[in-house]
């Protein structure tokens, strides 16, 4: 009889222990799920923000590439370039163009940008206002601090001769 009582007591204790383990396991699982959902939600929102910012840069740079390509094919002078720029910028994302005279070449330059890091620079001959070239080095990530327009002397001379003809 003593053995019977011990066996029953042992079974009851084992069942109670199993119930306690499963109850604790359920609590740990729910805590782990909450922590996982919280961290993945935060990570997902951060990743979504980064992807959105990258997509915005791509869209804005695409506009600058369109302007550069169309202008190199269609623009003969600064007025044509400005018209292409205006026609392409329907969303009004571009900053006001910065126009100045390049000290090295004497050409009139027009810097078109949507922020300070991404821009194109068109150079025009001051005499006849002809488009000499378009510098896209900033879009390619190859900007040097001391370079004002990025054109080699040979390119500028060849384009100047072509513009005069």
N, C-alpha and C positions, 0 to 999 in steps of 0.2 A: 504494500500500500504506500509505503514511503516512496518507492520508486515511481509509482503512478503519479503521485502528487508532484514529484520533482519533474517528471516528463511534462506534465500539463503546465506547470509553472515555467519550465524552460520554453515550451512552445508559445505560451502567452507572452513571455518576455521577448522572444524572437520576433513575434508578430508586432509587438509594440515598438521594438527597435526598427523594424522594417518600415512601419508607418512613419516613425519619426524621420528616418532617412529620406523617404519619399517626400514628406512635407518640406523638409529642408531643401531638398533638391529642387522642388518646384519654386521655392522662394529664390534660390540662387539662379535658376534659369530665367525667372522674370526680371531679376536685377540685371543679369547679363544682357538680356534682350533690350532693356531700357537703355543701358549704357551703350550698347552697339548702335541702336537707332539714333541716339543723341549724337554720337561721334560721326556716324556716316552721314547724317543729315547736315552737320556742320561742314564736313569735308566736301559733300556734294554741292552745297551752296557756294563754298569757296572755289571749287572747280568750275562751277557754272559762271561765276563772276570772271574768272581768268579766261575762260573760253569766250565769253561775251566781249571782253576787252580785246582779245586777239582778233575776233571777227570784226570788230569795229575798226581796228588798225588796217586789216586787210581790205575792207570796203573803202576806207578813206584813201589808202594808197592806190587802190584800183582806179579811183577817180584821177589821181595825179598821173598814173600811167596812161590812162585814156587821153588826158589833155596832152601829155608829152608825145604820144604816138600820133594823134590827130594833127597836132601842130607841126610836127616834123614832116608830115605828108602834105598838109594843106596850107599852112600859114606861110605867107611870103613876107609879112611885115608885122610890126607890133600891134597894129589894129586888128589884123586877122587873128593873132594870138589871143588878144583880149576877148574877141568875140567867141572863139572856141572855149576859152576859159569860162566865160559867162554862160554859154549854152550848156556846158557840161555840169556846172555847179548848180543844179536845180534845187538841191537840198540846203544850199547856203552853208556848207560846212567849211569852206575855205576862208582863211583870214584875208584881210585886205592885202593886195600884193605890194611888195616892197620894191620900189623902183629907184635905182641909183646908177651912177657911172662907175664902172670898174676902173680903178686907178692903174692897173697893170696894162690893160688892153685899150682903154678908152671907149669901150663898148658900153651901151646902155643895157643894164641888166634888169630883169623883172623876176623877182622871187615869188613863187606861188607855193603856199603851204597851208596845211590844216593844223599844224602845231610846229614847234621850233625844231623838232627832230626830223620831220618828214617834209621834204620840199623838192621842187624843181626850179632851176634857174635858166631862164631863156636870155640869150644875149642877142642884141641888135646893133647893127652898124649905125652910128649916129648920123652919118652923112645921108644915107638913103633909107634908113629905118628898116633895112632888110634883116630878116632872121638869120643869124650867123650859126647858132647851135643851141641845143637844149642839154643842160647838165642834169643827169639823173643819179649822180653819185650818192646823194643822201638816201635815195630810195634803195640803193644797193648796199647801203651801210658802209660805204668807203669814203667818208668825209674826213678831210684833213683840216686841222685848225687854221693853217696858214693859207689854204687854197681859197681864192675868192670865187672862181667860176669853174675850175676843174678841166678846162680845155687846154690841150697842148698848143704850142705856138704853130705847129704844122697844121693842126685842124682849123685853127682860127684863120690862118692865111689861105688855106684851100677854100674854106667857106666864104671868105671875103672876096676872093677872086670869082667864085661862082656867083655870088650876089651881084657883083659889078657887071657880069656878062648878061 
